[in-house]
């Protein structure tokens, strides 16, 4: 990540692979959907799911990467920690932009 240093999701010793990256993205989306629903019903519309997925991808910086980089980024032990690190970095950039 630029201006905030690399995020620390702790890359595993496993071979990088799309399957693990996909599983981690699903795990992360499940977590974010639960937060979005405040722990209640996890039933969300397709539109809401798309918006949440775009938000998660933005926080992680995935739109600015190649598919291979996205796979490497998501091949971590704890994708939720990776996402939280992304939120912290994004908050830092917002504070810097606003002069705070």
C-alpha positions in Angstrom: 0.0 0.0 0.0 1.3 3.4 -0.8 1.8 6.0 1.9 0.8 3.6 4.7 3.3 0.8 4.3 2.3 -2.7 3.5 -0.6 -4.3 5.2 0.1 -7.1 7.7 -2.2 -9.9 7.1 0.6 -12.4 7.7 1.3 -14.2 4.5 1.3 -18.0 5.0 3.9 -20.5 3.9 1.4 -22.1 1.6 1.6 -21.9 -2.1 -0.1 -18.8 -3.5 -3.3 -19.8 -5.1 -6.6 -18.4 -6.3 -8.6 -21.0 -4.3 -7.3 -19.7 -0.9 -7.6 -16.1 -2.0 -11.2 -16.7 -3.0 -11.9 -18.5 0.3 -10.4 -15.6 2.2 -12.4 -13.0 0.2 -15.6 -15.0 1.0 -14.6 -15.1 4.7 -13.9 -11.4 4.7 -17.2 -10.6 2.9 -19.1 -12.8 5.5 -17.5 -10.7 8.3 -18.3 -7.4 6.6 -21.9 -8.4 5.8 -22.3 -9.4 9.5 -21.1 -5.9 10.5 -23.4 -4.3 7.9 -26.3 -6.2 9.3 -25.2 -5.5 12.9 -25.0 -9.2 13.7 -28.6 -9.7 12.8 -30.0 -11.2 9.7 -27.3 -11.8 7.1 -29.8 -11.5 4.3 -28.8 -8.7 2.0 -29.8 -7.8 -1.5 -27.6 -8.4 -4.5 -27.1 -4.7 -4.8 -25.9 -4.4 -1.2 -23.6 -7.4 -1.6 -22.1 -5.7 -4.7 -21.6 -2.4 -2.9 -20.0 -4.2 0.1 -17.7 -6.2 -2.2 -16.6 -3.0 -4.0 -16.0 -1.3 -0.6 -13.9 -4.2 0.6 -11.9 -4.3 -2.7 -11.3 -0.5 -2.4 -10.1 -0.8 1.2 -7.7 -3.5 0.2 -6.5 -1.6 -2.8 -7.5 -4.5 -5.2 -8.9 -2.2 -8.0 -5.4 -0.9 -8.5 -3.7 -4.3 -8.8 -3.4 -7.2 -11.2 -5.3 -10.4 -10.6 -2.1 -12.1 -9.6 -1.4 -9.3 -7.1 -4.9 -9.6 -5.7 -4.4 -13.4 -5.2 -1.1 -12.7 -3.4 -2.7 -10.0 -1.3 -5.5 -12.3 -0.1 -3.3 -15.3 0.6 -3.0 -14.5 4.3 -3.8 -16.2 7.5 -6.3 -13.6 8.6 -8.0 -11.6 5.9 -10.1 -9.7 8.5 -6.9 -8.3 10.0 -5.8 -7.4 6.4 -9.0 -5.5 5.9 -8.7 -3.8 9.3 -5.1 -2.7 8.4 -6.5 -1.3 5.1 -9.2 0.6 7.0 -6.5 2.1 9.3 -4.3 3.1 6.3 -7.4 4.6 4.6 -8.2 6.6 7.8 -4.6 7.8 7.9 -4.8 9.0 4.3 -8.1 10.7 4.9 -6.7 12.5 8.0 -3.6 13.6 6.0 -5.8 14.9 3.2 -8.0 16.8 5.6 -5.0 18.2 7.4 -5.7 16.3 10.6 
